[in-house]
Amino acid sequence: MRAEKTIVCRITEPNKGELEVLKRGVQNRVQQCIRGEEVGIYSATA
């Protein structure tokens, strides 16, 4: 049986550079989940 994983990232008014860094971080975490790796829950505010 396959478990579903949900990733939530709430970004509050980041500047453009920070937004790109956060996007890359989220994409990396999504790839880890797809591969079945455990990913910690985090919140990001800028």
C-alpha positions in Angstrom: 0.0 0.0 0.0 1.4 3.4 -1.0 1.4 6.2 1.4 0.6 9.7 0.2 2.9 12.6 1.2 1.9 16.2 1.1 4.4 19.1 0.9 3.3 22.5 1.9 5.5 25.6 1.4 4.1 29.0 2.5 6.2 31.9 1.2 5.5 35.4 2.5 6.7 38.2 0.3 10.3 37.0 -0.4 12.6 39.0 -2.6 13.3 37.6 -6.0 16.7 36.0 -5.1 15.2 34.3 -2.0 12.2 33.1 -4.0 14.5 31.3 -6.4 16.5 29.7 -3.6 13.3 28.5 -1.9 11.9 27.1 -5.2 15.1 25.0 -5.7 14.9 23.8 -2.1 11.2 22.7 -2.6 12.0 21.0 -5.9 14.8 19.0 -4.2 12.5 18.0 -1.4 9.8 16.9 -3.9 12.4 14.8 -5.7 13.4 13.2 -2.4 9.8 12.3 -1.7 9.4 10.8 -5.1 12.4 8.6 -4.5 10.9 7.6 -1.1 13.3 9.4 1.1 12.1 10.9 4.4 11.9 14.7 4.3 11.5 16.8 7.4 8.7 19.3 7.7 9.8 22.9 7.6 8.3 26.4 7.2 10.0 29.2 5.3 9.4 32.9 5.8 11.4 35.7 4.2 
